[in-house]
Amino acid sequence: MQDNFPYPEFITPLMKLWLQQYKADNMHRITKIGLFDWRYMPNKRNPKKPRRIPHLKNWETLIDSSFSISIYFFEVDKNTLHVFESSGISLGGLNIAHEYILQNNEFVQTKVLMKMIR
C-alpha cells in the first residue's frame, strides 16, 4: 500500500495503522493530528467517579478549513490506543473518544470513553 500522507514526526506506527484502517478514504480532510492525555476533574454528581477530560499536548495543523476534523492519540500500551476525535465548525460539533485494541494486526473498537456535543 502506497502511503504519501504527510504524517507528523510524533506519530507512531500504531497510530499510522489506525489512520490507515479507519480514515484511509478521508485522510485529505483531516485538519489536525496530535497527541493528548487524560486529566481528571471532580464529579459533583458522583464523587467516586471523576470526570475524564482530554488534555491536548502536541498537534500539527495540516490544512485550514471552516469545518475541522481533528484527531488526537493517546497510546496506552503497545496494543491499546485511545483516539479523541473532534469535528465540526468552531462553535459547534462533536467530541468523542474511543478505545481501540489491536488484535491480529487489526483494530477493534471496545468502548466509548467520552462523548460530548459542543
MDTraj code that builds the backbone (N, CA, C; nanometers):
import mdtraj as md
import numpy as np

residues = "MET GLN ASP ASN PHE PRO TYR PRO GLU PHE ILE THR PRO LEU MET LYS LEU TRP LEU GLN GLN TYR LYS ALA ASP ASN MET HIS ARG ILE THR LYS ILE GLY LEU PHE ASP TRP ARG TYR MET PRO ASN LYS ARG ASN PRO LYS LYS PRO ARG ARG ILE PRO HIS LEU LYS ASN TRP GLU THR LEU ILE ASP SER SER PHE SER ILE SER ILE TYR PHE PHE GLU VAL ASP LYS ASN THR LEU HIS VAL PHE GLU SER SER GLY ILE SER LEU GLY GLY LEU ASN ILE ALA HIS GLU TYR ILE LEU GLN ASN ASN GLU PHE VAL GLN THR LYS VAL LEU MET LYS MET ILE ARG".split()
xyz = np.array([
    [0.0847, -0.1198, 0.0000],
    [0.0000, 0.0000, 0.0000],
    [0.0879, 0.1243, 0.0000],
    [0.0739, 0.2076, -0.0997],
    [0.1491, 0.3322, -0.1100],
    [0.0821, 0.4376, -0.0234],
    [0.1590, 0.4993, 0.0669],
    [0.1038, 0.5974, 0.1594],
    [0.1877, 0.7245, 0.1528],
    [0.1348, 0.8291, 0.0895],
    [0.2066, 0.9547, 0.0736],
    [0.1565, 1.0628, 0.1684],
    [0.0810, 1.0261, 0.2712],
    [0.0258, 1.1236, 0.3646],
    [0.1386, 1.1841, 0.4486],
    [0.1373, 1.3179, 0.4691],
    [0.2447, 1.3830, 0.5462],
    [0.2229, 1.3687, 0.6981],
    [0.2587, 1.2534, 0.7544],
    [0.2421, 1.2306, 0.8983],
    [0.3365, 1.3207, 0.9777],
    [0.2888, 1.3751, 1.0903],
    [0.3808, 1.4467, 1.1801],
    [0.4842, 1.3489, 1.2366],
    [0.5982, 1.3999, 1.2784],
    [0.7062, 1.3130, 1.3239],
    [0.6751, 1.2388, 1.4536],
    [0.5799, 1.2873, 1.5337],
    [0.5481, 1.2217, 1.6605],
    [0.4487, 1.1060, 1.6461],
    [0.3991, 1.0811, 1.5271],
    [0.3037, 0.9717, 1.5039],
    [0.3786, 0.8383, 1.5021],
    [0.3305, 0.7432, 1.5826],
    [0.3940, 0.6110, 1.5933],
    [0.3351, 0.5160, 1.4886],
    [0.3997, 0.4021, 1.4655],
    [0.3441, 0.3037, 1.3711],
    [0.2040, 0.2556, 1.4100],
    [0.1754, 0.2460, 1.5401],
    [0.0426, 0.2059, 1.5854],
    [-0.0631, 0.3081, 1.5430],
    [-0.0294, 0.4352, 1.5554],
    [-0.1210, 0.5425, 1.5163],
    [-0.1399, 0.5449, 1.3647],
    [-0.0322, 0.5225, 1.2899],
    [-0.0421, 0.5168, 1.1434],
    [-0.1336, 0.4032, 1.0991],
    [-0.1211, 0.2891, 1.1662],
    [-0.2052, 0.1748, 1.1333],
    [-0.3521, 0.2065, 1.1573],
    [-0.3828, 0.2768, 1.2679],
    [-0.5219, 0.3152, 1.2963],
    [-0.5733, 0.4105, 1.1883],
    [-0.4937, 0.5091, 1.1514],
    [-0.5340, 0.6042, 1.0469],
    [-0.5589, 0.5326, 0.9147],
    [-0.4747, 0.4393, 0.8798],
    [-0.4915, 0.3659, 0.7549],
    [-0.6159, 0.2778, 0.7583],
    [-0.6481, 0.2242, 0.8757],
    [-0.7650, 0.1364, 0.8860],
    [-0.8960, 0.2142, 0.8904],
    [-0.9002, 0.3258, 0.9654],
    [-1.0266, 0.3951, 0.9877],
    [-1.0455, 0.5215, 0.9036],
    [-0.9402, 0.5845, 0.8579],
    [-0.9522, 0.7122, 0.7880],
    [-0.8895, 0.7126, 0.6496],
    [-0.8651, 0.5972, 0.5919],
    [-0.7952, 0.5895, 0.4632],
    [-0.8647, 0.6705, 0.3543],
    [-0.9972, 0.6688, 0.3497],
    [-1.0705, 0.7404, 0.2451],
    [-1.0818, 0.8902, 0.2711],
    [-1.0635, 0.9334, 0.3951],
    [-1.0835, 1.0745, 0.4305],
    [-0.9578, 1.1414, 0.4834],
    [-0.8417, 1.0875, 0.4537],
    [-0.7165, 1.1446, 0.5047],
    [-0.6975, 1.2887, 0.4569],
    [-0.7421, 1.3196, 0.3373],
    [-0.7242, 1.4537, 0.2815],
    [-0.8109, 1.5579, 0.3529],
    [-0.9101, 1.5153, 0.4319],
    [-0.9994, 1.6086, 0.5012],
    [-0.9559, 1.6383, 0.6439],
    [-0.8583, 1.5649, 0.6977],
    [-0.8129, 1.5845, 0.8358],
    [-0.7405, 1.7181, 0.8464],
    [-0.7848, 1.8022, 0.9413],
    [-0.7251, 1.9341, 0.9575],
    [-0.6138, 1.9365, 1.0614],
    [-0.6239, 1.8534, 1.1669],
    [-0.5203, 1.8475, 1.2708],
    [-0.4989, 1.7040, 1.3146],
    [-0.3737, 1.6723, 1.3456],
    [-0.3377, 1.5449, 1.4068],
    [-0.2483, 1.5773, 1.5248],
    [-0.2755, 1.5106, 1.6382],
    [-0.1954, 1.5395, 1.7549],
    [-0.2002, 1.4313, 1.8601],
    [-0.1482, 1.4680, 1.9773],
    [-0.1428, 1.3793, 2.0923],
    [-0.2221, 1.4412, 2.2071],
    [-0.2691, 1.3557, 2.2983],
    [-0.3378, 1.4042, 2.4172],
    [-0.3121, 1.3095, 2.5329],
    [-0.3467, 1.3541, 2.6527],
    [-0.3509, 1.2653, 2.7677],
    [-0.4764, 1.2988, 2.8473],
    [-0.5051, 1.2179, 2.9461],
    [-0.6275, 1.2365, 3.0240],
    [-0.6001, 1.3174, 3.1496],
    [-0.6890, 1.4118, 3.1797],
    [-0.6905, 1.4857, 3.3060],
    [-0.8211, 1.4504, 3.3750],
    [-0.8164, 1.4442, 3.5055],
    [-0.9349, 1.4062, 3.5817],
    [-0.9787, 1.5220, 3.6700],
    [-1.1104, 1.5482, 3.6688],
    [-1.1703, 1.6572, 3.7460],
    [-1.2730, 1.5975, 3.8421],
    [-1.2989, 1.6637, 3.9542],
    [-1.4010, 1.6135, 4.0461],
    [-1.5389, 1.6112, 3.9809],
    [-1.6182, 1.5147, 4.0189],
    [-1.7529, 1.4986, 3.9675],
    [-1.8499, 1.5216, 4.0828],
    [-1.9305, 1.6287, 4.0752],
    [-2.0219, 1.6620, 4.1843],
    [-2.1330, 1.5596, 4.2008],
    [-2.1811, 1.5037, 4.0896],
    [-2.2903, 1.4063, 4.0979],
    [-2.2440, 1.2709, 4.1497],
    [-2.1229, 1.2313, 4.1131],
    [-2.0707, 1.1020, 4.1540],
    [-1.9240, 1.1198, 4.1959],
    [-1.9001, 1.1553, 4.3234],
    [-1.7625, 1.1845, 4.3674],
    [-1.6651, 1.0675, 4.3535],
    [-1.7143, 0.9445, 4.3482],
    [-1.6260, 0.8287, 4.3357],
    [-1.5770, 0.8079, 4.1926],
    [-1.6426, 0.8749, 4.0978],
    [-1.6053, 0.8607, 3.9574],
    [-1.5688, 0.9983, 3.9011],
    [-1.4397, 1.0326, 3.8972],
    [-1.4005, 1.1638, 3.8444],
    [-1.4277, 1.1760, 3.6949],
    [-1.4503, 1.3009, 3.6507],
    [-1.4726, 1.3273, 3.5082],
    [-1.3408, 1.3173, 3.4331],
    [-1.3448, 1.2532, 3.3187],
    [-1.2266, 1.2366, 3.2340],
    [-1.2315, 1.3431, 3.1253],
    [-1.1257, 1.4236, 3.1152],
    [-1.1203, 1.5316, 3.0170],
    [-0.9901, 1.5191, 2.9373],
    [-0.9987, 1.5188, 2.8040],
    [-0.8751, 1.5111, 2.7247],
    [-0.7964, 1.6426, 2.7326],
    [-0.6668, 1.6293, 2.7509],
    [-0.5767, 1.7441, 2.7549],
    [-0.4848, 1.7349, 2.6330],
    [-0.5027, 1.8263, 2.5382],
    [-0.4253, 1.8256, 2.4137],
    [-0.2831, 1.8702, 2.4431],
    [-0.1854, 1.7913, 2.3958],
    [-0.0457, 1.8204, 2.4269],
    [0.0319, 1.8721, 2.3075],
    [0.0189, 1.8062, 2.1969],
    [0.1020, 1.8375, 2.0811],
    [0.0196, 1.8099, 1.9561],
    [0.0182, 1.9022, 1.8625],
    [-0.0559, 1.8795, 1.7401],
    [0.0083, 1.9548, 1.6255],
    [-0.0304, 1.9139, 1.5078],
    [0.0175, 1.9788, 1.3864],
    [-0.1028, 2.0073, 1.2976],
    [-0.1155, 2.1296, 1.2527],
    [-0.2230, 2.1679, 1.1628],
    [-0.1837, 2.1302, 1.0205],
    [-0.2701, 2.0532, 0.9564],
    [-0.2416, 2.0070, 0.8202],
    [-0.3025, 2.0982, 0.7152],
    [-0.4299, 2.1361, 0.7352],
    [-0.4974, 2.2290, 0.6442],
    [-0.5862, 2.3217, 0.7261],
    [-0.6148, 2.4380, 0.6723],
    [-0.7081, 2.5319, 0.7344],
    [-0.8435, 2.5171, 0.6669],
    [-0.9466, 2.5030, 0.7483],
    [-1.0804, 2.4857, 0.6951],
    [-1.1810, 2.5352, 0.7980],
    [-1.2965, 2.5821, 0.7526],
    [-1.4010, 2.6248, 0.8456],
    [-1.4653, 2.5052, 0.9152],
    [-1.4605, 2.3876, 0.8522],
    [-1.5095, 2.2646, 0.9134],
    [-1.3872, 2.1805, 0.9483],
    [-1.3627, 2.1633, 1.0783],
    [-1.2416, 2.0937, 1.1197],
    [-1.2679, 1.9473, 1.1526],
    [-1.1699, 1.8651, 1.1234],
    [-1.1685, 1.7249, 1.1633],
    [-1.0320, 1.7034, 1.2284],
    [-1.0335, 1.6970, 1.3613],
    [-0.9097, 1.6821, 1.4369],
    [-0.9059, 1.5451, 1.5025],
    [-0.7891, 1.4826, 1.4996],
    [-0.7706, 1.3501, 1.5586],
    [-0.6491, 1.3563, 1.6495],
    [-0.6696, 1.3116, 1.7749],
    [-0.5631, 1.3112, 1.8748],
    [-0.5503, 1.1699, 1.9316],
    [-0.4269, 1.1291, 1.9594],
    [-0.3995, 0.9926, 2.0034],
    [-0.3378, 0.9898, 2.1424],
    [-0.3703, 0.8837, 2.2167],
    [-0.3052, 0.8514, 2.3433],
    [-0.2745, 0.7022, 2.3403],
    [-0.1469, 0.6694, 2.3348],
    [-0.1048, 0.5302, 2.3266],
    [-0.0890, 0.4757, 2.4683],
    [-0.1822, 0.3900, 2.5099],
    [-0.1826, 0.3355, 2.6451],
    [-0.0721, 0.2315, 2.6612],
    [-0.0659, 0.1370, 2.5698],
    [0.0407, 0.0374, 2.5657],
    [0.0602, -0.0049, 2.4206],
    [0.1359, -0.1121, 2.3981],
    [0.1694, -0.1490, 2.2600],
    [0.0507, -0.1993, 2.1792],
    [-0.0628, -0.2306, 2.2444],
    [-0.1812, -0.2799, 2.1730],
    [-0.3072, -0.1978, 2.1982],
    [-0.3014, -0.0960, 2.2811],
    [-0.4199, -0.0186, 2.3172],
    [-0.3998, 0.1271, 2.2788],
    [-0.4998, 0.1815, 2.2107],
    [-0.4934, 0.3194, 2.1632],
    [-0.6234, 0.3901, 2.1974],
    [-0.6125, 0.5072, 2.2598],
    [-0.7284, 0.5928, 2.2805],
    [-0.7241, 0.6992, 2.1718],
    [-0.8373, 0.7196, 2.1055],
    [-0.8456, 0.8159, 1.9955],
    [-0.9540, 0.9164, 2.0274],
    [-0.9164, 1.0455, 2.0320],
    [-1.0089, 1.1556, 2.0561],
    [-1.0303, 1.2271, 1.9241],
    [-1.1561, 1.2311, 1.8788],
    [-1.1896, 1.2960, 1.7531],
    [-1.2788, 1.4159, 1.7805],
    [-1.2469, 1.5260, 1.7191],
    [-1.3253, 1.6476, 1.7303],
    [-1.3578, 1.6937, 1.5888],
    [-1.4861, 1.7150, 1.5625],
    [-1.5237, 1.7576, 1.4285],
    [-1.6370, 1.8584, 1.4362],
    [-1.6404, 1.9473, 1.3377],
    [-1.7462, 2.0462, 1.3305],
    [-1.6929, 2.1848, 1.3048],
    [-1.7842, 2.2824, 1.3145],
    [-1.7461, 2.4226, 1.2989],
    [-1.6915, 2.4736, 1.4319],
    [-1.6432, 2.5958, 1.4353],
    [-1.5723, 2.6455, 1.5533],
    [-1.6580, 2.6485, 1.6804],
    [-1.7865, 2.6774, 1.6701],
    [-1.8706, 2.6855, 1.7908],
    [-1.9695, 2.5705, 1.8036],
    [-1.9562, 2.4698, 1.7220],
    [-2.0464, 2.3556, 1.7299],
    [-1.9834, 2.2334, 1.6671],
    [-2.0196, 2.1189, 1.7185],
    [-1.9642, 1.9963, 1.6626],
    [-1.9718, 1.8826, 1.7619],
    [-1.8908, 1.7827, 1.7418],
    [-1.8920, 1.6623, 1.8235],
    [-1.7506, 1.6289, 1.8686],
    [-1.7365, 1.5980, 1.9974],
    [-1.6121, 1.5472, 2.0530],
    [-1.6401, 1.4066, 2.1033],
    [-1.5591, 1.3107, 2.0616],
    [-1.5800, 1.1727, 2.1033],
    [-1.4452, 1.1025, 2.1166],
    [-1.4332, 1.0178, 2.2174],
    [-1.3110, 0.9399, 2.2388],
    [-1.3479, 0.7923, 2.2497],
    [-1.2735, 0.7093, 2.1784],
    [-1.2941, 0.5645, 2.1797],
    [-1.1645, 0.4944, 2.2214],
    [-1.1809, 0.3738, 2.2703],
    [-1.0661, 0.2881, 2.2970],
    [-1.0614, 0.1798, 2.1899],
    [-0.9427, 0.1557, 2.1363],
    [-0.9221, 0.0541, 2.0330],
    [-0.8130, -0.0419, 2.0797],
    [-0.8357, -0.1702, 2.0545],
    [-0.7392, -0.2751, 2.0877],
    [-0.6915, -0.3384, 1.9568],
    [-0.5608, -0.3562, 1.9445],
    [-0.5036, -0.4198, 1.8263],
    [-0.5066, -0.5715, 1.8442],
    [-0.5788, -0.6393, 1.7549],
    [-0.5890, -0.7852, 1.7579],
    [-0.5659, -0.8375, 1.6169],
    [-0.4665, -0.9234, 1.6004],
    [-0.4334, -0.9806, 1.4697],
    [-0.4075, -0.8734, 1.3639],
    [-0.3333, -0.7705, 1.4021],
    [-0.2948, -0.6608, 1.3136],
    [-0.4147, -0.5799, 1.2627],
    [-0.5240, -0.5811, 1.3377],
    [-0.6420, -0.5024, 1.3047],
    [-0.7021, -0.4463, 1.4330],
    [-0.7452, -0.3199, 1.4279],
    [-0.8024, -0.2564, 1.5466],
    [-0.9486, -0.2939, 1.5653],
    [-0.9858, -0.3138, 1.6920],
    [-1.1235, -0.3421, 1.7304],
    [-1.1647, -0.2354, 1.8310],
    [-1.2757, -0.1680, 1.8037],
    [-1.3254, -0.0651, 1.8947],
    [-1.3915, -0.1339, 2.0143],
    [-1.3492, -0.0955, 2.1361],
    [-1.4034, -0.1622, 2.2540],
    [-1.5094, -0.0802, 2.3266],
    [-1.4805, 0.0456, 2.3554],
    [-1.5787, 0.1250, 2.4302],
    [-1.5634, 0.2745, 2.4007],
    [-1.6728, 0.3455, 2.4287],
    [-1.6723, 0.4911, 2.4182],
    [-1.6231, 0.5456, 2.5517],
    [-1.5184, 0.6263, 2.5494],
    [-1.4627, 0.6818, 2.6722],
    [-1.5253, 0.8152, 2.7076],
    [-1.5665, 0.8896, 2.6074],
    [-1.6240, 1.0222, 2.6291],
    [-1.7002, 1.0630, 2.5037],
    [-1.8141, 1.1284, 2.5211],
    [-1.8896, 1.1799, 2.4078],
    [-1.9562, 1.3096, 2.4509],
    [-1.9387, 1.4149, 2.3696],
    [-1.9905, 1.5456, 2.4067],
    [-2.0214, 1.6274, 2.2813],
    [-2.1392, 1.6866, 2.2788],
    [-2.1740, 1.7799, 2.1728],
    [-2.1318, 1.9181, 2.2222],
    [-2.0614, 1.9904, 2.1376],
    [-2.0171, 2.1243, 2.1796],
    [-2.0904, 2.2315, 2.1060],
])
top = md.Topology()
chain = top.add_chain()
for i, resn in enumerate(residues, 1):
    res = top.add_residue(resn, chain, resSeq=i)
    for name in ("N", "CA", "C"):
        top.add_atom(name, md.element.get_by_symbol(name[0]), res)
traj = md.Trajectory(xyz[None], top)
